[in-house]
Amino acid sequence: MKYILIDSNQYRHLFSPSEGFSDSICELLIKLIDSGQVKLILPQQIRDEVERNRYRGWPEAEIKNINTKMKTLNDLIDKKSEDLTAYRSYVPLKKEFESQISKLSRESERISKTFTSNRSKANQKLKKIFDRAEFIPETKDIRNSADLRFRKGNPPYNDNLGDSLIWESVIDYLKNFKRSNLIFVTNDKRAWGESVFDTFLQNEYKNKVRGKVLYNNKLSDIPDLTADEQEKIRAEELENSKRNAISDFVNSQSFIDAGSNTNKLLSYKELFSPMDYEEILRASLDNHEIYQSFFTAISLKGLVTGINGYVVSEVEKIDTDLWKRFSGRYEIDLKRQSDALEIVSKEDDDGIPF
């Protein structure tokens, strides 16, 4: 039997569909548990962390960014009211800002319900998973061992007792199932290890359980998945990561952010569709943090560069006026095949003698 431990912050992705704990992964995990191929273990510390974070920590982190955008718009309204009150353009401009604030407010409410309502789709998925888990209650012995570990400075390395409680719960439970391997899914590299599982903890597990810890940073890397299932989930995760990169770029909040977000887009260049390029180019023209930044032009040019002085094929399909405005603003001299064909066609038409 193989056991799986999913660290607390991995469960946050259930509430953010674009981040990695997709429906496919959830269904597959449940399938593996129900078929008896794996057991999911759930220390009380992880359950407590998930429960308290879904009520405050996680939604507050996501809503904070929305509140920043709302404050920016309100500040703009105040500033424009001083500069433009006497002009006719002020009223529609103010209405547009107020409409955007209203949309952001509704999005904030939606996020809050997603995390806190037990009836939300995300919490229903969480309940299905937790109901199938092997719950490990926190005993006095576990608390005492975790406290000693923490005070001695032994790994897992963290500034609080939580990870020590998780590890002691794992050892206390699995020491009764000798020679069991543990699939440990976490992205907390500081606590558990950078690229491989912490050697001190791996040796401790080997001595007490006679098994091995298989370290994974992503759910799609769980070794029990078939190759086809892994490929499908990896494709989903890559698509989600691409969408996150575009969203971060479109919503760049400063010149420096715009530069790093633009550079991040280059990692997904081969995945962008014509619609993705349209969204990126429009943001490059509309978001002043992007077009006024010194750090965006080179990466944006690299993003649209194809071969032999032409743009990438996906840019051929976007709106011509959008391309002209974008290439003009960023002084990009790349050619489009479609524009060249249009010029040839016009020249042929001019040569017809009737």
Secondary structure in CASP SS format (residue, H / E / C, confidence):
PFRMAT SS
TARGET T0000
AUTHOR 0000-0000-0000
METHOD secondary structure of the structure
MODEL  1
M C 1.00
K E 1.00
Y E 1.00
I E 1.00
L E 1.00
I E 1.00
D C 1.00
S H 1.00
N H 1.00
Q H 1.00
Y H 1.00
R H 1.00
H H 1.00
L H 1.00
F H 1.00
S C 1.00
P C 1.00
S C 1.00
E C 1.00
G C 1.00
F C 1.00
S C 1.00
D H 1.00
S H 1.00
I H 1.00
C H 1.00
E H 1.00
L H 1.00
L H 1.00
I H 1.00
K H 1.00
L H 1.00
I H 1.00
D H 1.00
S C 1.00
G C 1.00
Q C 1.00
V E 1.00
K E 1.00
L E 1.00
I E 1.00
L E 1.00
P E 1.00
Q H 1.00
Q H 1.00
I H 1.00
R H 1.00
D H 1.00
E H 1.00
V H 1.00
E H 1.00
R H 1.00
N H 1.00
R H 1.00
Y H 1.00
R H 1.00
G H 1.00
W H 1.00
P H 1.00
E H 1.00
A H 1.00
E H 1.00
I H 1.00
K H 1.00
N H 1.00
I H 1.00
N H 1.00
T H 1.00
K H 1.00
M H 1.00
K H 1.00
T H 1.00
L H 1.00
N H 1.00
D H 1.00
L H 1.00
I H 1.00
D H 1.00
K H 1.00
K H 1.00
S H 1.00
E H 1.00
D H 1.00
L H 1.00
T C 1.00
A C 1.00
Y C 1.00
R C 1.00
S C 1.00
Y H 1.00
V H 1.00
P H 1.00
L H 1.00
K H 1.00
K H 1.00
E H 1.00
F H 1.00
E H 1.00
S H 1.00
Q H 1.00
I H 1.00
S H 1.00
K H 1.00
L H 1.00
S H 1.00
R H 1.00
E H 1.00
S H 1.00
E H 1.00
R H 1.00
I H 1.00
S H 1.00
K H 1.00
T H 1.00
F H 1.00
T H 1.00
S C 1.00
N C 1.00
R C 1.00
S C 1.00
K H 1.00
A H 1.00
N H 1.00
Q H 1.00
K H 1.00
L H 1.00
K H 1.00
K H 1.00
I H 1.00
F H 1.00
D H 1.00
R H 1.00
A C 1.00
E E 1.00
F E 1.00
I E 1.00
P C 1.00
E C 1.00
T C 1.00
K H 1.00
D H 1.00
I H 1.00
R H 1.00
N H 1.00
S H 1.00
A H 1.00
D H 1.00
L H 1.00
R H 1.00
F H 1.00
R H 1.00
K H 1.00
G C 1.00
N C 1.00
P C 1.00
P C 1.00
Y C 1.00
N C 1.00
D C 1.00
N C 1.00
L C 1.00
G H 1.00
D H 1.00
S H 1.00
L H 1.00
I H 1.00
W H 1.00
E H 1.00
S H 1.00
V H 1.00
I H 1.00
D H 1.00
Y H 1.00
L H 1.00
K C 1.00
N C 1.00
F C 1.00
K C 1.00
R C 1.00
S C 1.00
N E 1.00
L E 1.00
I E 1.00
F E 1.00
V E 1.00
T C 1.00
N C 1.00
D C 1.00
K H 1.00
R H 1.00
A H 1.00
W H 1.00
G C 1.00
E C 1.00
S C 1.00
V C 1.00
F C 1.00
D C 1.00
T H 1.00
F H 1.00
L H 1.00
Q H 1.00
N H 1.00
E H 1.00
Y H 1.00
K H 1.00
N H 1.00
K H 1.00
V H 1.00
R C 1.00
G C 1.00
K C 1.00
V E 1.00
L E 1.00
Y E 1.00
N E 1.00
N C 1.00
K C 1.00
L H 1.00
S H 1.00
D H 1.00
I C 1.00
P C 1.00
D C 1.00
L C 1.00
T C 1.00
A H 1.00
D H 1.00
E H 1.00
Q H 1.00
E H 1.00
K H 1.00
I H 1.00
R H 1.00
A H 1.00
E H 1.00
E H 1.00
L H 1.00
E H 1.00
N H 1.00
S H 1.00
K H 1.00
R H 1.00
N H 1.00
A H 1.00
I H 1.00
S H 1.00
D H 1.00
F H 1.00
V H 1.00
N C 1.00
S C 1.00
Q C 1.00
S C 1.00
F H 1.00
I H 1.00
D H 1.00
A H 1.00
G H 1.00
S H 1.00
N H 1.00
T H 1.00
N H 1.00
K H 1.00
L H 1.00
L H 1.00
S H 1.00
Y H 1.00
K H 1.00
E H 1.00
L H 1.00
F C 1.00
S C 1.00
P H 1.00
M H 1.00
D H 1.00
Y H 1.00
E H 1.00
E H 1.00
I H 1.00
L H 1.00
R H 1.00
A H 1.00
S H 1.00
L H 1.00
D H 1.00
N C 1.00
H H 1.00
E H 1.00
I H 1.00
Y H 1.00
Q C 1.00
S C 1.00
F C 1.00
F C 1.00
T C 1.00
A H 1.00
I H 1.00
S H 1.00
L H 1.00
K H 1.00
G H 1.00
L H 1.00
V H 1.00
T E 1.00
G C 1.00
I C 1.00
N C 1.00
G C 1.00
Y E 1.00
V E 1.00
V C 1.00
S H 1.00
E H 1.00
V H 1.00
E H 1.00
K H 1.00
I C 1.00
D C 1.00
T H 1.00
D H 1.00
L H 1.00
W H 1.00
K H 1.00
R H 1.00
F H 1.00
S H 1.00
G H 1.00
R H 1.00
Y C 1.00
E C 1.00
I C 1.00
D C 1.00
L C 1.00
K E 1.00
R C 1.00
Q H 1.00
S H 1.00
D H 1.00
A H 1.00
L H 1.00
E H 1.00
I H 1.00
V H 1.00
S H 1.00
K H 1.00
E H 1.00
D H 1.00
D H 1.00
D H 1.00
G C 1.00
I C 1.00
P C 1.00
F C 1.00
END
